[in-house]
Amino acid sequence: MSLQETFTVRDLARAFDVGENYIFTLCRNGRLNPTETKPIKINREEVRRFVEDKIPSDLFELLDKQIT
């Protein structure tokens, strides 16, 4: 059994340089799905999914073209 890394709302707010209310709103609206409640915690895979959904795939293609 492996332990998944989880983040608190405060951790994510600091990492994304946003207010904690923004993270709470994302959870309430279903954009981020917490793995635990009271206190809310979100696992690494959910954060990765959220970030990948926010970044347009065209950006990755553009970066690949600039690197090669």
PDB file of N, CA, C, O and CB in Angstrom:
ATOM      1  N   MET A   1       0.852  -1.175   0.000  1.00  0.00           N
ATOM      2  CA  MET A   1       0.000   0.000   0.000  1.00  0.00           C
ATOM      3  C   MET A   1       0.895   1.234   0.000  1.00  0.00           C
ATOM      4  O   MET A   1       1.731   1.392   0.890  1.00  0.00           O
ATOM      5  CB  MET A   1      -0.968   0.000   1.225  1.00  0.00           C
ATOM      6  N   SER A   2       0.728   2.105  -0.984  1.00  0.00           N
ATOM      7  CA  SER A   2       1.534   3.321  -1.064  1.00  0.00           C
ATOM      8  C   SER A   2       0.697   4.521  -0.624  1.00  0.00           C
ATOM      9  O   SER A   2      -0.503   4.594  -0.891  1.00  0.00           O
ATOM     10  CB  SER A   2       2.076   3.531  -2.504  1.00  0.00           C
ATOM     11  N   LEU A   3       1.343   5.436   0.042  1.00  0.00           N
ATOM     12  CA  LEU A   3       0.675   6.649   0.474  1.00  0.00           C
ATOM     13  C   LEU A   3       0.773   7.694  -0.625  1.00  0.00           C
ATOM     14  O   LEU A   3       1.850   7.958  -1.159  1.00  0.00           O
ATOM     15  CB  LEU A   3       1.283   7.176   1.790  1.00  0.00           C
ATOM     16  N   GLN A   4      -0.359   8.278  -0.949  1.00  0.00           N
ATOM     17  CA  GLN A   4      -0.356   9.335  -1.958  1.00  0.00           C
ATOM     18  C   GLN A   4      -0.110  10.668  -1.265  1.00  0.00           C
ATOM     19  O   GLN A   4      -0.624  10.929  -0.177  1.00  0.00           O
ATOM     20  CB  GLN A   4      -1.697   9.360  -2.757  1.00  0.00           C
ATOM     21  N   GLU A   5       0.683  11.498  -1.916  1.00  0.00           N
ATOM     22  CA  GLU A   5       0.925  12.824  -1.374  1.00  0.00           C
ATOM     23  C   GLU A   5      -0.336  13.654  -1.521  1.00  0.00           C
ATOM     24  O   GLU A   5      -0.934  13.690  -2.596  1.00  0.00           O
ATOM     25  CB  GLU A   5       2.120  13.505  -2.079  1.00  0.00           C
ATOM     26  N   THR A   6      -0.744  14.320  -0.455  1.00  0.00           N
ATOM     27  CA  THR A   6      -1.913  15.182  -0.503  1.00  0.00           C
ATOM     28  C   THR A   6      -1.512  16.601  -0.127  1.00  0.00           C
ATOM     29  O   THR A   6      -0.527  16.824   0.576  1.00  0.00           O
ATOM     30  CB  THR A   6      -3.023  14.660   0.435  1.00  0.00           C
ATOM     31  N   PHE A   7      -2.291  17.540  -0.608  1.00  0.00           N
ATOM     32  CA  PHE A   7      -2.028  18.955  -0.374  1.00  0.00           C
ATOM     33  C   PHE A   7      -3.227  19.580   0.315  1.00  0.00           C
ATOM     34  O   PHE A   7      -4.372  19.242   0.018  1.00  0.00           O
ATOM     35  CB  PHE A   7      -1.714  19.690  -1.698  1.00  0.00           C
ATOM     36  N   THR A   8      -2.960  20.487   1.231  1.00  0.00           N
ATOM     37  CA  THR A   8      -4.033  21.245   1.858  1.00  0.00           C
ATOM     38  C   THR A   8      -4.402  22.411   0.941  1.00  0.00           C
ATOM     39  O   THR A   8      -3.699  22.712  -0.023  1.00  0.00           O
ATOM     40  CB  THR A   8      -3.612  21.754   3.275  1.00  0.00           C
ATOM     41  N   VAL A   9      -5.506  23.048   1.261  1.00  0.00           N
ATOM     42  CA  VAL A   9      -5.927  24.225   0.503  1.00  0.00           C
ATOM     43  C   VAL A   9      -4.849  25.306   0.593  1.00  0.00           C
ATOM     44  O   VAL A   9      -4.534  25.962  -0.400  1.00  0.00           O
ATOM     45  CB  VAL A   9      -7.289  24.763   1.028  1.00  0.00           C
ATOM     46  N   ARG A  10      -4.295  25.483   1.771  1.00  0.00           N
ATOM     47  CA  ARG A  10      -3.242  26.498   1.955  1.00  0.00           C
ATOM     48  C   ARG A  10      -2.017  26.185   1.091  1.00  0.00           C
ATOM     49  O   ARG A  10      -1.447  27.085   0.473  1.00  0.00           O
ATOM     50  CB  ARG A  10      -2.830  26.583   3.442  1.00  0.00           C
ATOM     51  N   ASP A  11      -1.609  24.900   1.049  1.00  0.00           N
ATOM     52  CA  ASP A  11      -0.459  24.503   0.221  1.00  0.00           C
ATOM     53  C   ASP A  11      -0.694  24.849  -1.244  1.00  0.00           C
ATOM     54  O   ASP A  11       0.169  25.433  -1.900  1.00  0.00           O
ATOM     55  CB  ASP A  11      -0.184  22.996   0.366  1.00  0.00           C
ATOM     56  N   LEU A  12      -1.868  24.482  -1.750  1.00  0.00           N
ATOM     57  CA  LEU A  12      -2.164  24.738  -3.168  1.00  0.00           C
ATOM     58  C   LEU A  12      -2.269  26.224  -3.461  1.00  0.00           C
ATOM     59  O   LEU A  12      -1.800  26.690  -4.499  1.00  0.00           O
ATOM     60  CB  LEU A  12      -3.460  24.042  -3.575  1.00  0.00           C
ATOM     61  N   ALA A  13      -2.884  26.974  -2.550  1.00  0.00           N
ATOM     62  CA  ALA A  13      -3.012  28.418  -2.755  1.00  0.00           C
ATOM     63  C   ALA A  13      -1.630  29.064  -2.861  1.00  0.00           C
ATOM     64  O   ALA A  13      -1.401  29.925  -3.711  1.00  0.00           O
ATOM     65  CB  ALA A  13      -3.818  29.062  -1.603  1.00  0.00           C
ATOM     66  N   ARG A  14      -0.727  28.645  -2.001  1.00  0.00           N
ATOM     67  CA  ARG A  14       0.638  29.186  -2.054  1.00  0.00           C
ATOM     68  C   ARG A  14       1.347  28.760  -3.343  1.00  0.00           C
ATOM     69  O   ARG A  14       2.016  29.571  -3.984  1.00  0.00           O
ATOM     70  CB  ARG A  14       1.450  28.721  -0.824  1.00  0.00           C
ATOM     71  N   ALA A  15       1.201  27.496  -3.719  1.00  0.00           N
ATOM     72  CA  ALA A  15       1.880  26.991  -4.919  1.00  0.00           C
ATOM     73  C   ALA A  15       1.371  27.681  -6.180  1.00  0.00           C
ATOM     74  O   ALA A  15       2.157  27.973  -7.082  1.00  0.00           O
ATOM     75  CB  ALA A  15       1.685  25.476  -5.043  1.00  0.00           C
ATOM     76  N   PHE A  16       0.056  27.949  -6.256  1.00  0.00           N
ATOM     77  CA  PHE A  16      -0.527  28.564  -7.442  1.00  0.00           C
ATOM     78  C   PHE A  16      -0.558  30.086  -7.344  1.00  0.00           C
ATOM     79  O   PHE A  16      -0.972  30.762  -8.287  1.00  0.00           O
ATOM     80  CB  PHE A  16      -1.929  28.037  -7.664  1.00  0.00           C
ATOM     81  N   ASP A  17      -0.120  30.630  -6.200  1.00  0.00           N
ATOM     82  CA  ASP A  17      -0.112  32.072  -5.966  1.00  0.00           C
ATOM     83  C   ASP A  17      -1.508  32.664  -6.134  1.00  0.00           C
ATOM     84  O   ASP A  17      -1.707  33.653  -6.839  1.00  0.00           O
ATOM     85  CB  ASP A  17       0.869  32.761  -6.918  1.00  0.00           C
ATOM     86  N   VAL A  18      -2.465  32.026  -5.463  1.00  0.00           N
ATOM     87  CA  VAL A  18      -3.859  32.485  -5.464  1.00  0.00           C
ATOM     88  C   VAL A  18      -4.350  32.480  -4.021  1.00  0.00           C
ATOM     89  O   VAL A  18      -3.670  31.978  -3.126  1.00  0.00           O
ATOM     90  CB  VAL A  18      -4.771  31.576  -6.381  1.00  0.00           C
ATOM     91  N   GLY A  19      -5.527  33.039  -3.804  1.00  0.00           N
ATOM     92  CA  GLY A  19      -6.124  33.017  -2.482  1.00  0.00           C
ATOM     93  C   GLY A  19      -6.722  31.654  -2.159  1.00  0.00           C
ATOM     94  O   GLY A  19      -7.085  30.894  -3.056  1.00  0.00           O
ATOM     95  N   GLU A  20      -6.819  31.358  -0.884  1.00  0.00           N
ATOM     96  CA  GLU A  20      -7.409  30.086  -0.461  1.00  0.00           C
ATOM     97  C   GLU A  20      -8.868  29.976  -0.906  1.00  0.00           C
ATOM     98  O   GLU A  20      -9.339  28.881  -1.211  1.00  0.00           O
ATOM     99  CB  GLU A  20      -7.311  29.935   1.064  1.00  0.00           C
ATOM    100  N   ASN A  21      -9.582  31.096  -0.945  1.00  0.00           N
ATOM    101  CA  ASN A  21     -10.985  31.063  -1.383  1.00  0.00           C
ATOM    102  C   ASN A  21     -11.115  30.548  -2.817  1.00  0.00           C
ATOM    103  O   ASN A  21     -12.099  29.888  -3.152  1.00  0.00           O
ATOM    104  CB  ASN A  21     -11.609  32.462  -1.276  1.00  0.00           C
ATOM    105  N   TYR A  22     -10.137  30.844  -3.656  1.00  0.00           N
ATOM    106  CA  TYR A  22     -10.155  30.363  -5.036  1.00  0.00           C
ATOM    107  C   TYR A  22     -10.102  28.837  -5.063  1.00  0.00           C
ATOM    108  O   TYR A  22     -10.825  28.207  -5.835  1.00  0.00           O
ATOM    109  CB  TYR A  22      -8.973  30.959  -5.837  1.00  0.00           C
ATOM    110  N   ILE A  23      -9.255  28.239  -4.227  1.00  0.00           N
ATOM    111  CA  ILE A  23      -9.148  26.782  -4.165  1.00  0.00           C
ATOM    112  C   ILE A  23     -10.446  26.186  -3.638  1.00  0.00           C
ATOM    113  O   ILE A  23     -10.927  25.180  -4.159  1.00  0.00           O
ATOM    114  CB  ILE A  23      -7.961  26.356  -3.277  1.00  0.00           C
ATOM    115  N   PHE A  24     -11.021  26.813  -2.591  1.00  0.00           N
ATOM    116  CA  PHE A  24     -12.310  26.338  -2.076  1.00  0.00           C
ATOM    117  C   PHE A  24     -13.386  26.402  -3.153  1.00  0.00           C
ATOM    118  O   PHE A  24     -14.205  25.489  -3.269  1.00  0.00           O
ATOM    119  CB  PHE A  24     -12.739  27.167  -0.855  1.00  0.00           C
ATOM    120  N   THR A  25     -13.390  27.465  -3.935  1.00  0.00           N
ATOM    121  CA  THR A  25     -14.369  27.614  -5.012  1.00  0.00           C
ATOM    122  C   THR A  25     -14.191  26.525  -6.069  1.00  0.00           C
ATOM    123  O   THR A  25     -15.176  25.968  -6.555  1.00  0.00           O
ATOM    124  CB  THR A  25     -14.247  29.002  -5.659  1.00  0.00           C
ATOM    125  N   LEU A  26     -12.944  26.218  -6.427  1.00  0.00           N
ATOM    126  CA  LEU A  26     -12.680  25.146  -7.389  1.00  0.00           C
ATOM    127  C   LEU A  26     -13.223  23.814  -6.876  1.00  0.00           C
ATOM    128  O   LEU A  26     -13.779  23.029  -7.644  1.00  0.00           O
ATOM    129  CB  LEU A  26     -11.170  25.031  -7.668  1.00  0.00           C
ATOM    130  N   CYS A  27     -13.063  23.566  -5.599  1.00  0.00           N
ATOM    131  CA  CYS A  27     -13.584  22.323  -5.003  1.00  0.00           C
ATOM    132  C   CYS A  27     -15.111  22.318  -5.005  1.00  0.00           C
ATOM    133  O   CYS A  27     -15.726  21.308  -5.347  1.00  0.00           O
ATOM    134  CB  CYS A  27     -13.058  22.151  -3.560  1.00  0.00           C
ATOM    135  N   ARG A  28     -15.718  23.429  -4.629  1.00  0.00           N
ATOM    136  CA  ARG A  28     -17.184  23.521  -4.611  1.00  0.00           C
ATOM    137  C   ARG A  28     -17.780  23.339  -5.997  1.00  0.00           C
ATOM    138  O   ARG A  28     -18.838  22.727  -6.143  1.00  0.00           O
ATOM    139  CB  ARG A  28     -17.623  24.861  -4.039  1.00  0.00           C
ATOM    140  N   ASN A  29     -17.109  23.865  -7.015  1.00  0.00           N
ATOM    141  CA  ASN A  29     -17.613  23.796  -8.384  1.00  0.00           C
ATOM    142  C   ASN A  29     -17.246  22.492  -9.086  1.00  0.00           C
ATOM    143  O   ASN A  29     -17.630  22.284 -10.237  1.00  0.00           O
ATOM    144  CB  ASN A  29     -17.086  24.961  -9.179  1.00  0.00           C
ATOM    145  N   GLY A  30     -16.509  21.613  -8.409  1.00  0.00           N
ATOM    146  CA  GLY A  30     -16.157  20.326  -9.000  1.00  0.00           C
ATOM    147  C   GLY A  30     -14.969  20.364  -9.942  1.00  0.00           C
ATOM    148  O   GLY A  30     -14.702  19.381 -10.632  1.00  0.00           O
ATOM    149  N   ARG A  31     -14.259  21.464  -9.986  1.00  0.00           N
ATOM    150  CA  ARG A  31     -13.068  21.557 -10.848  1.00  0.00           C
ATOM    151  C   ARG A  31     -11.881  20.842 -10.224  1.00  0.00           C
ATOM    152  O   ARG A  31     -11.031  20.302 -10.932  1.00  0.00           O
ATOM    153  CB  ARG A  31     -12.708  23.026 -11.115  1.00  0.00           C
ATOM    154  N   LEU A  32     -11.823  20.839  -8.893  1.00  0.00           N
ATOM    155  CA  LEU A  32     -10.834  20.077  -8.118  1.00  0.00           C
ATOM    156  C   LEU A  32     -11.620  19.156  -7.192  1.00  0.00           C
ATOM    157  O   LEU A  32     -12.506  19.606  -6.466  1.00  0.00           O
ATOM    158  CB  LEU A  32      -9.851  21.030  -7.299  1.00  0.00           C
ATOM    159  N   ASN A  33     -11.299  17.889  -7.220  1.00  0.00           N
ATOM    160  CA  ASN A  33     -12.028  16.930  -6.386  1.00  0.00           C
ATOM    161  C   ASN A  33     -11.180  16.534  -5.187  1.00  0.00           C
ATOM    162  O   ASN A  33     -10.170  15.845  -5.335  1.00  0.00           O
ATOM    163  CB  ASN A  33     -12.422  15.680  -7.203  1.00  0.00           C
ATOM    164  N   PRO A  34     -11.593  16.973  -3.984  1.00  0.00           N
ATOM    165  CA  PRO A  34     -10.809  16.637  -2.802  1.00  0.00           C
ATOM    166  C   PRO A  34     -10.848  15.141  -2.493  1.00  0.00           C
ATOM    167  O   PRO A  34     -11.849  14.469  -2.740  1.00  0.00           O
ATOM    168  CB  PRO A  34     -11.311  17.424  -1.607  1.00  0.00           C
ATOM    169  N   THR A  35      -9.756  14.640  -1.956  1.00  0.00           N
ATOM    170  CA  THR A  35      -9.707  13.239  -1.555  1.00  0.00           C
ATOM    171  C   THR A  35     -10.087  13.083  -0.091  1.00  0.00           C
ATOM    172  O   THR A  35     -10.436  11.989   0.353  1.00  0.00           O
ATOM    173  CB  THR A  35      -8.315  12.660  -1.803  1.00  0.00           C
ATOM    174  N   GLU A  36     -10.019  14.180   0.658  1.00  0.00           N
ATOM    175  CA  GLU A  36     -10.425  14.182   2.054  1.00  0.00           C
ATOM    176  C   GLU A  36     -11.165  15.480   2.341  1.00  0.00           C
ATOM    177  O   GLU A  36     -10.933  16.502   1.695  1.00  0.00           O
ATOM    178  CB  GLU A  36      -9.200  14.015   2.998  1.00  0.00           C
ATOM    179  N   THR A  37     -12.057  15.422   3.319  1.00  0.00           N
ATOM    180  CA  THR A  37     -12.737  16.632   3.763  1.00  0.00           C
ATOM    181  C   THR A  37     -12.485  16.808   5.252  1.00  0.00           C
ATOM    182  O   THR A  37     -12.171  15.853   5.962  1.00  0.00           O
ATOM    183  CB  THR A  37     -14.264  16.570   3.457  1.00  0.00           C
ATOM    184  N   LYS A  38     -12.625  18.014   5.697  1.00  0.00           N
ATOM    185  CA  LYS A  38     -12.456  18.363   7.112  1.00  0.00           C
ATOM    186  C   LYS A  38     -11.120  17.925   7.649  1.00  0.00           C
ATOM    187  O   LYS A  38     -11.114  16.988   8.447  1.00  0.00           O
ATOM    188  CB  LYS A  38     -13.552  17.750   7.941  1.00  0.00           C
ATOM    189  N   PRO A  39     -10.023  18.480   7.311  1.00  0.00           N
ATOM    190  CA  PRO A  39      -9.830  19.559   6.345  1.00  0.00           C
ATOM    191  C   PRO A  39      -9.741  19.018   4.923  1.00  0.00           C
ATOM    192  O   PRO A  39      -9.425  17.850   4.699  1.00  0.00           O
ATOM    193  CB  PRO A  39      -8.569  20.355   6.682  1.00  0.00           C
ATOM    194  N   ILE A  40     -10.024  19.884   3.988  1.00  0.00           N
ATOM    195  CA  ILE A  40      -9.973  19.496   2.578  1.00  0.00           C
ATOM    196  C   ILE A  40      -8.528  19.218   2.182  1.00  0.00           C
ATOM    197  O   ILE A  40      -7.632  20.020   2.444  1.00  0.00           O
ATOM    198  CB  ILE A  40     -10.586  20.601   1.673  1.00  0.00           C
ATOM    199  N   LYS A  41      -8.319  18.070   1.549  1.00  0.00           N
ATOM    200  CA  LYS A  41      -7.007  17.709   1.005  1.00  0.00           C
ATOM    201  C   LYS A  41      -7.206  17.161  -0.396  1.00  0.00           C
ATOM    202  O   LYS A  41      -8.197  16.488  -0.680  1.00  0.00           O
ATOM    203  CB  LYS A  41      -6.274  16.665   1.913  1.00  0.00           C
ATOM    204  N   ILE A  42      -6.263  17.454  -1.259  1.00  0.00           N
ATOM    205  CA  ILE A  42      -6.342  17.051  -2.667  1.00  0.00           C
ATOM    206  C   ILE A  42      -5.057  16.306  -2.998  1.00  0.00           C
ATOM    207  O   ILE A  42      -3.961  16.771  -2.684  1.00  0.00           O
ATOM    208  CB  ILE A  42      -6.547  18.295  -3.625  1.00  0.00           C
ATOM    209  N   ASN A  43      -5.198  15.137  -3.638  1.00  0.00           N
ATOM    210  CA  ASN A  43      -3.988  14.348  -3.929  1.00  0.00           C
ATOM    211  C   ASN A  43      -3.279  14.857  -5.176  1.00  0.00           C
ATOM    212  O   ASN A  43      -3.837  15.609  -5.976  1.00  0.00           O
ATOM    213  CB  ASN A  43      -4.345  12.865  -4.106  1.00  0.00           C
ATOM    214  N   ARG A  44      -2.033  14.422  -5.313  1.00  0.00           N
ATOM    215  CA  ARG A  44      -1.153  14.876  -6.390  1.00  0.00           C
ATOM    216  C   ARG A  44      -1.747  14.595  -7.775  1.00  0.00           C
ATOM    217  O   ARG A  44      -1.642  15.439  -8.665  1.00  0.00           O
ATOM    218  CB  ARG A  44       0.211  14.202  -6.266  1.00  0.00           C
ATOM    219  N   GLU A  45      -2.359  13.442  -7.971  1.00  0.00           N
ATOM    220  CA  GLU A  45      -2.925  13.094  -9.285  1.00  0.00           C
ATOM    221  C   GLU A  45      -4.048  14.047  -9.679  1.00  0.00           C
ATOM    222  O   GLU A  45      -4.174  14.416 -10.846  1.00  0.00           O
ATOM    223  CB  GLU A  45      -3.448  11.650  -9.277  1.00  0.00           C
ATOM    224  N   GLU A  46      -4.867  14.446  -8.701  1.00  0.00           N
ATOM    225  CA  GLU A  46      -5.957  15.377  -8.984  1.00  0.00           C
ATOM    226  C   GLU A  46      -5.406  16.753  -9.344  1.00  0.00           C
ATOM    227  O   GLU A  46      -5.923  17.415 -10.244  1.00  0.00           O
ATOM    228  CB  GLU A  46      -6.906  15.481  -7.778  1.00  0.00           C
ATOM    229  N   VAL A  47      -4.368  17.179  -8.649  1.00  0.00           N
ATOM    230  CA  VAL A  47      -3.744  18.471  -8.967  1.00  0.00           C
ATOM    231  C   VAL A  47      -3.155  18.423 -10.372  1.00  0.00           C
ATOM    232  O   VAL A  47      -3.294  19.375 -11.140  1.00  0.00           O
ATOM    233  CB  VAL A  47      -2.640  18.828  -7.927  1.00  0.00           C
ATOM    234  N   ARG A  48      -2.498  17.316 -10.709  1.00  0.00           N
ATOM    235  CA  ARG A  48      -1.915  17.162 -12.047  1.00  0.00           C
ATOM    236  C   ARG A  48      -3.001  17.219 -13.122  1.00  0.00           C
ATOM    237  O   ARG A  48      -2.830  17.880 -14.147  1.00  0.00           O
ATOM    238  CB  ARG A  48      -1.138  15.833 -12.149  1.00  0.00           C
ATOM    239  N   ARG A  49      -4.115  16.526 -12.886  1.00  0.00           N
ATOM    240  CA  ARG A  49      -5.219  16.534 -13.846  1.00  0.00           C
ATOM    241  C   ARG A  49      -5.740  17.952 -14.046  1.00  0.00           C
ATOM    242  O   ARG A  49      -5.988  18.377 -15.174  1.00  0.00           O
ATOM    243  CB  ARG A  49      -6.357  15.608 -13.372  1.00  0.00           C
ATOM    244  N   PHE A  50      -5.905  18.680 -12.945  1.00  0.00           N
ATOM    245  CA  PHE A  50      -6.404  20.046 -13.017  1.00  0.00           C
ATOM    246  C   PHE A  50      -5.459  20.933 -13.829  1.00  0.00           C
ATOM    247  O   PHE A  50      -5.899  21.683 -14.700  1.00  0.00           O
ATOM    248  CB  PHE A  50      -6.590  20.617 -11.609  1.00  0.00           C
ATOM    249  N   VAL A  51      -4.175  20.842 -13.542  1.00  0.00           N
ATOM    250  CA  VAL A  51      -3.189  21.674 -14.242  1.00  0.00           C
ATOM    251  C   VAL A  51      -3.150  21.320 -15.727  1.00  0.00           C
ATOM    252  O   VAL A  51      -3.122  22.212 -16.575  1.00  0.00           O
ATOM    253  CB  VAL A  51      -1.784  21.501 -13.615  1.00  0.00           C
ATOM    254  N   GLU A  52      -3.148  20.040 -16.045  1.00  0.00           N
ATOM    255  CA  GLU A  52      -3.105  19.630 -17.457  1.00  0.00           C
ATOM    256  C   GLU A  52      -4.362  20.064 -18.205  1.00  0.00           C
ATOM    257  O   GLU A  52      -4.292  20.372 -19.395  1.00  0.00           O
ATOM    258  CB  GLU A  52      -2.936  18.110 -17.565  1.00  0.00           C
ATOM    259  N   ASP A  53      -5.511  20.092 -17.527  1.00  0.00           N
ATOM    260  CA  ASP A  53      -6.741  20.571 -18.156  1.00  0.00           C
ATOM    261  C   ASP A  53      -6.699  22.074 -18.404  1.00  0.00           C
ATOM    262  O   ASP A  53      -7.294  22.568 -19.362  1.00  0.00           O
ATOM    263  CB  ASP A  53      -7.945  20.224 -17.290  1.00  0.00           C
ATOM    264  N   LYS A  54      -5.990  22.804 -17.532  1.00  0.00           N
ATOM    265  CA  LYS A  54      -5.924  24.263 -17.663  1.00  0.00           C
ATOM    266  C   LYS A  54      -4.955  24.713 -18.746  1.00  0.00           C
ATOM    267  O   LYS A  54      -5.150  25.766 -19.353  1.00  0.00           O
ATOM    268  CB  LYS A  54      -5.525  24.880 -16.344  1.00  0.00           C
ATOM    269  N   ILE A  55      -3.908  23.925 -18.995  1.00  0.00           N
ATOM    270  CA  ILE A  55      -2.900  24.306 -19.973  1.00  0.00           C
ATOM    271  C   ILE A  55      -3.321  23.772 -21.338  1.00  0.00           C
ATOM    272  O   ILE A  55      -3.508  22.566 -21.494  1.00  0.00           O
ATOM    273  CB  ILE A  55      -1.491  23.769 -19.569  1.00  0.00           C
ATOM    274  N   PRO A  56      -3.472  24.639 -22.318  1.00  0.00           N
ATOM    275  CA  PRO A  56      -3.866  24.172 -23.645  1.00  0.00           C
ATOM    276  C   PRO A  56      -2.823  23.239 -24.252  1.00  0.00           C
ATOM    277  O   PRO A  56      -1.623  23.484 -24.137  1.00  0.00           O
ATOM    278  CB  PRO A  56      -4.096  25.357 -24.569  1.00  0.00           C
ATOM    279  N   SER A  57      -3.278  22.185 -24.888  1.00  0.00           N
ATOM    280  CA  SER A  57      -2.343  21.234 -25.497  1.00  0.00           C
ATOM    281  C   SER A  57      -1.539  21.894 -26.615  1.00  0.00           C
ATOM    282  O   SER A  57      -0.435  21.449 -26.927  1.00  0.00           O
ATOM    283  CB  SER A  57      -3.100  20.011 -26.043  1.00  0.00           C
ATOM    284  N   ASP A  58      -2.079  22.943 -27.215  1.00  0.00           N
ATOM    285  CA  ASP A  58      -1.339  23.670 -28.250  1.00  0.00           C
ATOM    286  C   ASP A  58      -0.043  24.252 -27.695  1.00  0.00           C
ATOM    287  O   ASP A  58       0.948  24.362 -28.416  1.00  0.00           O
ATOM    288  CB  ASP A  58      -2.206  24.789 -28.842  1.00  0.00           C
ATOM    289  N   LEU A  59      -0.048  24.624 -26.422  1.00  0.00           N
ATOM    290  CA  LEU A  59       1.150  25.182 -25.800  1.00  0.00           C
ATOM    291  C   LEU A  59       2.272  24.147 -25.791  1.00  0.00           C
ATOM    292  O   LEU A  59       3.426  24.476 -26.064  1.00  0.00           O
ATOM    293  CB  LEU A  59       0.845  25.659 -24.365  1.00  0.00           C
ATOM    294  N   PHE A  60       1.931  22.892 -25.476  1.00  0.00           N
ATOM    295  CA  PHE A  60       2.941  21.845 -25.478  1.00  0.00           C
ATOM    296  C   PHE A  60       3.509  21.637 -26.878  1.00  0.00           C
ATOM    297  O   PHE A  60       4.713  21.436 -27.033  1.00  0.00           O
ATOM    298  CB  PHE A  60       2.354  20.539 -24.947  1.00  0.00           C
ATOM    299  N   GLU A  61       2.652  21.685 -27.900  1.00  0.00           N
ATOM    300  CA  GLU A  61       3.115  21.525 -29.271  1.00  0.00           C
ATOM    301  C   GLU A  61       4.043  22.682 -29.653  1.00  0.00           C
ATOM    302  O   GLU A  61       5.060  22.469 -30.313  1.00  0.00           O
ATOM    303  CB  GLU A  61       1.916  21.446 -30.243  1.00  0.00           C
ATOM    304  N   LEU A  62       3.701  23.887 -29.246  1.00  0.00           N
ATOM    305  CA  LEU A  62       4.528  25.057 -29.528  1.00  0.00           C
ATOM    306  C   LEU A  62       5.888  24.925 -28.847  1.00  0.00           C
ATOM    307  O   LEU A  62       6.920  25.212 -29.454  1.00  0.00           O
ATOM    308  CB  LEU A  62       3.819  26.344 -29.065  1.00  0.00           C
ATOM    309  N   LEU A  63       5.889  24.490 -27.587  1.00  0.00           N
ATOM    310  CA  LEU A  63       7.159  24.321 -26.874  1.00  0.00           C
ATOM    311  C   LEU A  63       8.008  23.243 -27.525  1.00  0.00           C
ATOM    312  O   LEU A  63       9.226  23.399 -27.616  1.00  0.00           O
ATOM    313  CB  LEU A  63       6.910  23.974 -25.402  1.00  0.00           C
ATOM    314  N   ASP A  64       7.403  22.156 -27.978  1.00  0.00           N
ATOM    315  CA  ASP A  64       8.153  21.092 -28.637  1.00  0.00           C
ATOM    316  C   ASP A  64       8.826  21.614 -29.906  1.00  0.00           C
ATOM    317  O   ASP A  64       9.974  21.268 -30.186  1.00  0.00           O
ATOM    318  CB  ASP A  64       7.226  19.909 -28.970  1.00  0.00           C
ATOM    319  N   LYS A  65       8.127  22.435 -30.664  1.00  0.00           N
ATOM    320  CA  LYS A  65       8.674  22.973 -31.907  1.00  0.00           C
ATOM    321  C   LYS A  65       9.841  23.924 -31.617  1.00  0.00           C
ATOM    322  O   LYS A  65      10.814  23.965 -32.371  1.00  0.00           O
ATOM    323  CB  LYS A  65       7.575  23.703 -32.707  1.00  0.00           C
ATOM    324  N   GLN A  66       9.741  24.680 -30.535  1.00  0.00           N
ATOM    325  CA  GLN A  66      10.810  25.622 -30.186  1.00  0.00           C
ATOM    326  C   GLN A  66      12.036  24.908 -29.659  1.00  0.00           C
ATOM    327  O   GLN A  66      13.156  25.381 -29.857  1.00  0.00           O
ATOM    328  CB  GLN A  66      10.319  26.622 -29.156  1.00  0.00           C
ATOM    329  N   ILE A  67      11.851  23.786 -28.996  1.00  0.00           N
ATOM    330  CA  ILE A  67      12.982  23.054 -28.433  1.00  0.00           C
ATOM    331  C   ILE A  67      13.753  22.321 -29.510  1.00  0.00           C
ATOM    332  O   ILE A  67      14.981  22.268 -29.457  1.00  0.00           O
ATOM    333  CB  ILE A  67      12.507  22.071 -27.376  1.00  0.00           C
ATOM    334  N   THR A  68      13.063  21.755 -30.485  1.00  0.00           N
ATOM    335  CA  THR A  68      13.742  20.955 -31.523  1.00  0.00           C
ATOM    336  C   THR A  68      14.239  21.794 -32.660  1.00  0.00           C
ATOM    337  O   THR A  68      14.828  21.268 -33.605  1.00  0.00           O
ATOM    338  CB  THR A  68      12.820  19.898 -32.061  1.00  0.00           C
TER     339      THR A  68
END
